[in-house]
Amino acid sequence: MASFLSLLLALAAAPLYPGIILKVKAFFAGKKGPPLLIKYYTLWKLLQKGSVYSTSTTFVFKLGPVVSFAAAVLPLLFFPFAGNASLFSFHGDVVLMLYVMGMGRFFTVVAALDTASPFEGMGCAREVFFSTLAELTLFAILILFYRLSGSLSMSSFFSEGNTLTLAGASGALIVLVIVALFMVLLTENSRVPVDDPATHLELTMIHEVMILDHSGPDLALIELGAFYKLFFYAAFIIQLLCPFSLPLSLLNIIFFFILLALVYTAVGVIESIMARFKMNLVPKFILTSFVLGFFAVILTMGVLQ
Amino acid sequence: METLLLSLAVVLAAGILPLLANRLFTPIKACYVVLTLLGCGWGIYSLWPLMQLSVPATYTVAWLHPFELRFSLDALSSFFLIPILCVCPLAVLYVFHYMDHKEERQRIGVHLFLFNVLVAAMAMVVLAGNMISFVLAWEMMSISSFFLVLHEYEEKATRKAGYIYLLFTQLGALCIFSGMGVGFAFTQVLDFSALAKLPETAKLWMFCLMLFGFGSKAGIFPIHIWLPYAHPAAPSNTSAVMSGVMIKMGIYGIARFYGLLEISSPLAGQIVLVFGMISGVLGVVYALGKQDIKKLLAYSSVENIGIILIGFGVGMIGAAEGNLPMAIFGFTGGLLHVLNHSIFKSLLFLGAGAVAKQAGTRKIDLLGGLMKRMPLTGKSFLTGSVAISGLPPFNGFVSEFLIYVGAFYGLQLGGVQYVFAMLAILAMALIGGLAAACFTRIVGIVFLGEPRTERTAATQESGWTMTLPLMLLACCCLVIGLWPEPFVQAAFRAYGVMQANLQLDPAQLLEITGKMALGARIFFVLFLAALVSRKLLYRDKVVDSGPTWGCGFTQGTVRIQYTGTSYALSMVEFFRPVVRLSAHYTGISKIFPANPSYETHVDDVAEQALNSGLVTPVQFVLSKLRWIQHGHIQLYIGYIIIAILIALLCI
């Protein structure tokens, strides 16, 4: 029951948090900023509209938003929010999650290439390159988690008895993981310093340029999918930060959703104080996250032998 | 067993038909297709009861009494027979519209005959029960496929490709035969079953020779060089079967001899794993850099052979270290990937053949927009691309998932094995990401967007016998992805033959597969739900069409589209030390530049190293000995006399 409730809450609340990022950025710029519920308004507005399709496109273009949305929802079904058992779980579900997200990316990229726009092709080339490197980091982290917990499912990473949190015995390693994971979050969700969602020049975009030609409900599906993806990564980091051992599961859930704002605030702060990297620095940035994860893996070799 | 061999005879007989009576071109071709389909269908039908038997079925021919031919069928053989008997008939069906030049009917007749010889020979390789029958079938397979590659022999590139292929396949055969020689030297019998009694070092030597020999057929990096030559040169039905099925015979050889030798040292597993990782990563990187669709697919075969070997390597290390889950998951994943790859790779090659035939070019950067012009081919090709990238809910994911789980079990081991398991996981992750990049490139540039030339814009869909096999194969990809249990079970039974002396329990394997399949089905249902809700959201909405948003640029032509080369460039550059990237730019010198040109090539380091390290020195030495060949018959007779004299004196 608790897991079902937290899943529904997550699905409903995911569009709320990006509003926090905008608020933080507005605060740094000394502005008032858009209302906190701005993303809900945007989604509602998009759902009311029709669409314009490019004459170059085929059915693949329409399939892109659908697949990427489904791929963003699936990981949430396997995620144990606030330490509650997830709706589904099995040994190896993390691999399935990562590959399903890869499926979503495949169709986003193919749909973008369908428009025959040179800018979208450029965005696609960057997206597939950077996400390949980010996948390496994620698998290095999984290797570490398997070494520490002996399991391969999201639910058992964070179930009782496991110590994959900052407060646990291997907290020092988890610090490295959190930093690496945060860097992957920035990469995979196209935030500054990898990509700038607020830029106005198509030449410098990654994710935004791939969805240039989508409009109406299609764009709403893509946006909602992007919120879920960001939510997934943020929740992952929060689970590592905090053990969630309050006696009442409802309290845990509330505490979890409050803590989540922390990650989004951090994203907002970074976005306010940093500029986007030059494109050739991005692979180095992602490889740094891999090195952090890999370093943690190497440390476990020494500790356990 | 007899019925199975009889069905192969039917396949052979079907092949003789177009060879003898090619005057009536179309009816004979139809007869050929129907007879081959019947033969293969009968083969599958007769295979079914044999698969239920617990003891291997055997059939012996006392032919040339000292060398009896023996054929036997166990779970491993029948597992490899499935792709042979299921994929080859589809390639045969495809031929009906693919080879439709009546004026070339003699050549096509020969081609079809050799094609069926290849099918029968591959089945016999898998069925072979002793060394003699294995060698016989292996050579039949190599020679027939060599002639199949030479179909367009009047072109220089084809002759070169055929020559390189013959060289590698015979070099491989040399290693296999000498490996068998090692075995024979110790056991003194031609039977396979005695090989387990070899001393441990002899086993390892024999295995390494076998690995090299079968590796040259399978396409392990760095002895994969023939693949990117032979596949583009051969007609697409042949390259589909060669890449989808024939190179798996190399994998079969490795699996069979690993099982027979019962190697207990983890070194074999480590060697296989290292070659697997190198083949996997470099195969896909080169695939990214290639311009020719069929060359790209050939390199992608190298990559998939790498994935299979990673699975085998993980399994071998697991078996040697007594980590049974690791062994079961690694081997089952590797074997299942054999089946999966034979499905989607033949689908992709057949699709590429349809594109090359209809659009008249294999160059990725000249194509584009084919999804609208060849919708059925395009949809099947898209399915195959998703499947080969290992994405759920398609079949490629199932086998890669099992290999991942096996490698993760390997992390429980200590010391060096831990490092190997860790590298296997990271290599798989890298391959997965790059494969997705590679196949988004081919789908996006070839099938989507706008056609880049007028010739491409005039392309039309191919005939139904060419699209039907594609659609059937695409359906197989989805079915195995959503309901993998029976296939995983078959792969597990095949693995059981390889490790006869271990007590293996499939319960855990089937449980995890079942749950993984459930996850894939949930994703599929989510996708369908999203599709339906999208339909509902678009009810009563205004849907319009217009040009692509040009980012403010209004005078765009189709030539400003992103090309496949630029799409892959940043990734290829990232692998600079292992991939040679050379660019030729003529530059602009005058105010009105005449014809500036810019070309990039991605050159294979293995080929360059082989050329500079082996071929050039050998040629240099041999050029010094060229005076022996002078063309005077008197002196040749003199050579013979001297040779006989020396022989007489010495003996």
Interface residues (C-beta under 8 A of the other chain):
Chain A: L47 K49 G50 S51 V52 Y53 S54 T55 S56 T57 T58 F59 V60 K62 P65 V66 V67 F69 A70 A71 V73 L74 L77 F78 F88 F90 H91 G92 D93 V95 L96 Y99 V100 G102 M103 R105 F106 V109 V110 A112 L113 D114 T115 A116 S117 P118 F119 E120 G121 M122 C124 A125 R126 V128 F129 S131 T132 L133 E135 L136 L138 F139 A140 L142 I143 Y146 R147 G150 L152 E202 L212 D213 G216 P217 D218 A220 L221 P283 V297 M301 Q305
Chain B: G368 G369 M371 K372 G378 L382 V386 S389 G390 L391 P392 F397 E400 F401 Y404 V405 F408 L411 Q412 G414 G415 Y418 M422 I425 L426 M428 A429 L430 G432 G433 L434 A436 A437 F439 T440 V443 G444 I445 L448 G449 E450 I512 K515 M516 L518 G519 A520 I522 F523 L526 F527 A529 A530 L531 R534 L537 Y538 K541 V542 V543 D544 S545 G546 P547 T548 W549 G550 C551 G556 V558 I560 Q561 Y562 S566 Y567 A568 L569 S570 M571 F574
